[in-house]
Amino acid sequence: MRIAQLSTPHLPTPPVGYGASELIASLITEELVRRGHEVTLFAHHASVTSARFFHFPEVEEVQRFDYRELAHVSRSLTLSDEFDVIHNHCLFAGPAMAALRRTPCLSTLHYTHPVLACFPEHPYVAVSYAQKAVSSPLNVVGVVHNAIDLRLYHPSSVKKDYLLFLGRFHPNKGADLAIQVADRLGARLLVAAPPPHPDQQAYFDEEVEPFLGHSIEYLGEVTGEQKSSLLAEARCVLMPDRWEEPFGLVALEAAASGTPVVATRKGALQELIVHGETGFLVDSVEEMVGATRQVDSLSPGRCREHASTNFGVSRMVDGYLELYEQAIRGDLERMRPATQPARR
């Protein structure tokens, strides 16, 4: 099968640090190549891949995020007739430009954007059943859970005496709530996150930074072996989300490391965590405090088994290959747009 993977021009595929869509695009690309498919990756110039690779240097010089993605997708799709199917990971411009091409195309819902409502008939793939439930009226043709490269995570049955928050300084991620939990427990908390973006700075300045120090330690962004070790040695990972999380890769990374997760009962986290076995799902800070006291009773081996059985790369790619075949047969497109154009 000749497959185009259309990743973003904003970060390398795979990313060095944070970058969920670029990570998933890379995992899919490399597994498809390993299985013998003819794969072409369109991505940022610093990407690393075993597939045929295209990037557009002039596109990456465009400063505005939306213009840069539009130019990248447009340039990539000029080669669309070479492929049997296009898998798009660029949601802002992908569905719009794909509507002008004949090659079958589907898009993974890594995030949402208002422009998608203009192209509801395009085939979208949700990354969780929770996401699919709130994606109407989009044509969601399937659910394929994200995956992780299990080889990068090494579970440990020997835990150190700290809790871990791994994420971003967005109010929805709840770093301030993790601090509250640690404070009530008198526990050490390690906070691993990239520096706050400008739109997150006020939240960081008011709700996080004043509480750093002593038992609350800010590590900055962590990657590679440092990240792997932190996950494996933590007593648990706290995910006190305030929003309906469409996925939550950190929950998989923790499980693969043999570390339970204590998370709010939000969105896809209910699909990723087995309550009472690989972590706990809670509804308040008070419940999170109580659940965190119980994490030592959970088995690191069970956490790793859950990740290996349900969230390996091979299983994810099996799901996408089934959808690629349906797309090539023409089974995924809606025959008519949701609304008809207005007449004058």
N, C-alpha and C positions, 0 to 999 in steps of 0.2 A: 504494500500500500504506500502511495506517495502522500506524505502528510506534512503540512506546514504548521509549525508552532509559532504563533505570533505573540511574543512576549513584549514587555514594555521597553521604551528607550530611556527610562529614568534611572534604573539601577541595573547592575550586571545580573545575568542569569547563569548560575545561581548568585544570590546576593552575598556579600561579605558579612553583613549583619542582618538587620531587619529588612524584610521584603517577602511577604508571604506569596504573592502571585508569581514572582520571579522564581522562588524556590520550587513551587509546584510545577511551573513550566519546565524547569530543569529536570526534575525527577521524571516527568512524563517523557521528555525528549530522550533522555539517556536510556530509559527502559525500552522505548520503542526501537531505538538503534540496536540495542542488545538483542532484540527479538528479530532483527533483520529487515525492518521497514526502512524505506527511503525517507529520511526526515530532514527538513530544512528549518533552521531556527532563525527568526528575525528578532534581534535584540540589541541591547546596549553594546558598545564596542569592546568593553572589558569582559564580556561573557566568556565562559569556558565550556566547550561542548565537543562531543565526538560527532555531531551531526554536521551537515553542510550549513554554513553560517553566512548571514548577510547582516550588515549594519550600515547606517547612513550617517557619516560624520557631520554633514551639514545640518542634519535634523537635530543632533544633540547640542548644537550651538544655539538653537531656539530657546529663549529664556522662559517664555510662558508655558506652564505645564500642559494646558489643553492644546495649544498650537503645536507643541512638540509632538504630542501623541497623535494628533490628527495627521501631521506630515509623515510620521513614521508608519502609521497604518496605511496611508495612501500609497506611499512608495512601495511598501511590502506587497500590497494587493495588486500592483501592476504585474506581478508574476503569478497571479492566482491560477492561470490556465495550466500551469505545470503540475498542479496537485489534484489528487482525488478528493481531499478534504482539508479544510483549514480549521485549526483549533485556535480560537482567539482568546487572549488573556487581557486585552486592552478594552475595557468596557466603555470608556467615554466615546471613542470613535469607531470601534470595531463593528458593532451592529449596523451603524449608519452606512459605513463604506461597504460592508459586505452585501448590503441590499442592492448595490450597483453591479455585483459580480455574479457570474453563473456558477462558480465553484461552490459546492456545499460548504457551509461554515456553521460552527456552533461556538458559543461563548460561555465560559465559566463565570459565574457570578462571584468574583472575588470581592467586589464591592458594588454598591448601587450608585446610580447617577440619574438625574431627572430625564436626560435625553433618551433613556431606555423606553420610556413610555411612548415615545414616537415610533418605536419599532417593536411592538408587542409580539408580532408574528415570528420574529427571529428565534431560532432554537437556543434556549438558555439551559445551562446545567447548574443546578443548585449544589452547594457543598454540604448541605445538611437538610434534613426533613423540616427542621425549624425554619430554615431560610425559605424553603419552598412554600411553606404555609403562609408566608407574608409577601409572596412575590406576585400575586395576582395583580393585573391581568397578563403578565408576561407568559409566554409560551415556554414553560419549564418542562423540558422533555425527559428529565431524569435527575436523579440524585447520585452523586459520586463523592463520597467522603474524601477529604484530603488525606495525604499520607506523609510519612517521614522515612528517612533513610535510617533504618534500625541499626546499621553498622556504626553510626556515629555516637550511639548512646550505650553506656556500659553500666548496668545496674550494680548497686552495691548494697549489701545487707548491713553494712556498718555505717550508721548515720552520725553526723555531727549535730551539735545542739544549736541549730539555727533554722528559722523559717525563711522561705524565699519568695520574693515577689519578682516576677520576670515579665516585662511588658513595656508599655509606654506611659508617659505622664499625661494621659487623657483622663478627664473625670470619669468617663465610662469604664475605665479599667480599674479604678478604685484603689490606687496606691495609698491614698489617705485612710481608706478603710482597713487595709492591711496593717498600717501603722497602728491604728486603734486596736486591732486584734492583738498584735504583739505587745502593746503597752498594757492591756488588761491581763495578759498572761505573764508579764514580766519576762518575755522571751526576746532573744536576739533575732533581728530581722535584717536580712540582706536584700537590698533593693537594686536590681539589675535592670537598667533602662537607658536608652540613649538620652542625650540632653533634650529638654523640652523644645518642641517647635514654638515659633512665635505665638501661635494661637493657644498654646498650652502653658505659656509662661506665667500668666496671672494665677492659674490654678496651682502650679508648682510653687510659686512664691508664697502663696497664702496657705495652702493646705499640706504641703509636703516639706519644703525646705526648713521651716521653723522647728521641725521635729527630728531632723537628722542629727546624728551624733550619739554618743553613748552606745545604747544597744541597737540603734537604727543606723545602719551603715549603707551609704550610697556608693555603689561600685562603678557606675557608668554603664556603658553598653558592653556586653560580654559576648564572645564568639568562641568557636572552636573548642579546644580542650578545656579552657577555663569554664565555658558554659556547661560542657558535659560533666565536669567534676562537680560544679555547683549543684547541678540537678541531682546527681547520683548521691551526694552526701547530705542533702537537705532532709530534715525530718518530714517536711511536706512543702508543697507549693500552694500559696494562697492566690485565688482568683476571685476577688470580691467584685465581680462585674456589676455595673448598674444598668446595662443594656442587654437586649436580646442578642447575645453573641451569635453571629452566623456560623462560626466554627470555633477556633481556639486551639491553634497548634501547640501552644505551651502545655496544654493538658496531655497531649500525646507524647511530647518530649519528656515530660515528667514520668508518665507511665512506663515509657521505654527505658527510663533510667532507674526503674524500680522504686519510684517515689510517689506516694499518694498525693492527691489534689483535694483541697477543700475549697469549694466554689459555690457561688450563689446559683440558685436554681433558675438559670436564665438560658434561653435559646438552645443552641446546639450542645452546650455543656452537659445537658441531660442525656445526649446520645453518646458522649465520649467517656463519661465517668460511670462506673458501676457502683451505685451507692452502697456503702458498707463493705465493699471489696477492694476497689481501686481508689477510693476516696469517699468524700461525703458531699452531698448537696444540701445547701442550707438556704434560709430565707431572711436572715438578719445577721448583724454583727454578733449579737449574743449567741446565736446558734453556731456561728463560725468559731467563736471562742470555745464553746463546748466540744465541737467536733474536732478541733485541733488538739485537744487534750487526749483524744482517742486514737490518733493516727499511728501510734506505735504498735497498735494491735493488728495493723494491716500488713499483708505479706508483700515484700518487694517482688518475689517471684510471680505472684498473681498479677501485679501491676504490669510487669514485663510481658507475661503471657497474653494479657488482654491487648496490649499494643501490637504484639507480633501477629496475633490471630486476625485482628480486625483492621489494622491500619498500616500494613506494609505496602510498598510501592507496587508490587505485582498485582495486588487486588485492585488498587486504584486504576491501573492501566487496563486491566481486564474490563472494567466498567466503561472506560472511555472508548476502547476498541469496539465494544458492542454499539455504542452510540455513533461512532464513525461509520460503521457499516450501515446503520439505519439512515444516516444522513446521505450517504452515497446512493442509497435506494430511493431517496426522496420521501422518507417516511416521517421526517421531523418537522417540516415546514407546514405552517397553517396555510390553507388555500386562500384565505382572504384576510386582509387587515381587520383589526378590531373595529375600526371606524372607516367610513367612506369619506373621500374628500368632499369639501363643500363646493357647491355649484353657484355660479354667479348668474 
